[in-house]
């Protein structure tokens, strides 16, 4: 889970993740532990340059700031999407 993923003032925050989790759980949704995808999975949708920038922390987008560990969060998120297919 992304319980520590966030930056003050940005809408993506631990509180938002926690509240969303609790709400979906109350509706009966189940959850599985996300597993990181392979870099090759990410390269199906993104360029090598972008992947390297995100992995090195040399990346900033106003919607997705370069939080510490963002590359690992991205691999987990993409891994969950791949597993859901």
C-alpha positions, 0 to 999 in steps of 0.5 A: 500500500501507498500509506506513505506516498504523498507530499503536503498540499498534493491531492495524492496523500496517505489519508486519501489512500486510506479513506478510499481503501476503507470505503471500497472494503466496506462495499465488499471489495477484496484486495491483494498485495501488489507485485512489481511489474518488469521494466519490460512491461513499463516499456510497452507504454513509456520510453526508455528515457522516461523510465530512466528519468523516473528511476533516477529521480530526475523527473517532475510533472506537476501532476506526479511529483518525483516523490522519494521511491516513486519508481518503486510505487510506479512498478507496483501500480503497473504490476497491479494493472498487469495482474488485473488483466 
